[in-house]
Structures are given as C-alpha cells and as structure tokens.
Amino acid sequence: MKMLRNFTAGVAVLAMGTVATASADTWDMPTPYPDKTFHTANIIEFAKDVEAATNGDLKIKVHSAGSLFKHPEIKNAVRSGQVPIGEFFLSRLSNEHAAFGADSLPFLATNYDEAGKLWSAQKPVISKLLDKQGLMPLFSVPWPPQGLYTKKEITSVDDLKGLKFRAYNATLEKFASLTGAAPTQVEVPDIPQAYATGRVEAMITSPSTGANSKAWDFVSHYTHIQAWVPKNIVVINKKYWRKLDETTQQLVLAAAEKAEKRGWAMSQDETKNKIKIMKDNGVIIVNPPAEKLMTGLKEVGNGMLTEWKDTAGNEGAEILSSYSN
C-alpha cells in the first residue's frame, strides 16, 4: 500500500528529557489518562484496528497517563506537529471559544441520548474551529454523567457554600463559584493528594474518575446529579492526514467510527459498573438527589446557559438550534 509520501516524522520530546524521532509508519499518540481508564482502553483498541486494517503500514503508539505530553499540552503538541494525533478533554478548549464547552454546560444534556444529539449538533461547529488550527476531529467519546462527591450529605446549594471545590475547566470553575464554593484546579492524578492535604473538599466528576481514584478513601457521599455528559476528543494534525493516501484515510476513518461507537457503549457500562464499585466500597449513593438541591443547581445552570449564549455567538446559536430541532 502506498502510504506516506515524502514523510518526515515530527520530533517528540519524551520522558527523562530524551528525544526520539518516530519512524515513517509509526505515529506517537499522547493521551492524558492511565491504561485502566476506559477511554485509554478504547484508544488502544483503535490503534490495533488501524494497524490491522493497514496491514501494519500505519502503527499508532499510545503514550498514556500524560507520559509524553501533559494534558494541557496535548492539543498544541498535535497542532504544532510534534505528534500527529492526540486525545484531550474537549471543554478544555472553552477558553479559546465557548462552543468547545457546550457539552459541559450544566443540565443542558444529562443522559446519553441527549449527549449524542448534542454531539451531532456540536461536531460541525467545532470541526470548523479546529480546521482553522490545522486540526481535524476523528472521534469523540463521553464520560459518564457527572456526579457530586462530598464528605457529607448535600441537600441544597447552600450546603456547598465555602467548600473547596475541584475544577477541571473554566465552566466548572464558574459553576462552583456560582454555588458559593471555592474552585481550585486539580488534575485527575492529583485528586487523592488534594483531598488528603485539604486542598479539595468536594468535586463534580464522573463515576469513572471517582472509582479509579478510590473516592471512598476521602468522601462519604456520591450524589447522582447527572450534571452534564462531557467528552474526550481525538484529533489529528491535517498535515499528517494529507500525507496518507486516500485508501489509508478511509481505513483510519472506519477505525475511528468503530472506536466512537464502541466508546459510547463502554461509557454506559462504565457508569453502572463504577457506581457499583463505589457502593461496594462504602460510598453512600444518593439517587435520586434531593429535590431542593436539583432545583438550585438547575437555576445556576440556566443562568450559565444564558451567559454562554452571549459569549458563544453565532457558533453557539448554531449548536443550540440544531440541538433543539
């Protein structure tokens, strides 16, 4: 198979300060999460599918857990061509344009059917935004719906006031502030230490992150508020993409479509399995949440949606119009 014409791989900076040049048929792919995270497991399967489909002409070497580039660096590493492909949390880009954060708007889409519809509305818009940066989305996979982790039962928004609240993007930081909590940025690997040192007292995150971080060691309650269903996205540098022949491009796209479908199914299984793991380890699962709490949280979410519409401009209007139809 004719595959990479006049291809020169980018130089990737590896751990321990060493430098390596990828071979012409091997693509380094940084991802932010450990191998045990279902997103990473899905991407490893995607890499295997690509290698099998291309008869080994294209191999993707997955560098998980931020081992090649840290999470905040991955998008720009792909954009600059240091690596051809990478995965990151989509709403991390909401500071670039509000449209990237549509899936993290509180209580806009709170289940998988709604999340799928929102992704269909969001994808054309963010594809245009990414194209301006020389990037192209390959596939996207959601996290389980986001729940509330606390050291005590929470029955109203007032119970959150003053709590040190873990945030992972600008939207959650604002959401925490509007509830009266004190947001602080903490990456997933640092969650247990942040709780142990008192840097964090509460958080909203997925059952995956909660169970993988052994939340039972530092919280007592998980409230299944299903605040939003955020996504990770896999993007490719378009210069690398154009160096693939058309046949190989189609094989990669087919593998990406398969990975997206598989990943959504994995996410749904993950929700049930990880909540059970937390329950089995002593975390009190609150489902359904207190009505007063949900009323207050949704009021905050509605206010944020109104503000988001103003900042997201025509792109945001396009997403919401498509989502509501």
Buried (B, 14 or more C-beta within 10 A) or exposed (E): EEBBEEBEBBBBBBEEEEEEEBEBBBBBBBBBBBEEBBBBBBBBBBBBBBBEBBEEBBBBBBBBBBBBBEBBBBBEBBBEBBBBBBBBBBBBBBEEBBBBBBBBBBBBBBEBEBBBBBBEBBBEBBEEBBEEBBBBBBBBBBBBBBBBBBEEEBBBBEBBEEBBBBBBBBBBBBBBBBBBBBBBBBBBBBBBEBBEEEBBBBBBBBBBBBBBBBBBEBBBBBBBBBBBBBBBBBBBBBEBBEBBBEBBEEBBEEBBEBBBEBBBEBBBEBBEBBBEBBBEEEBBBBEEBBEEBBEBBBBBBBBBBEEBBEEBEEBBEBBBEBBEE
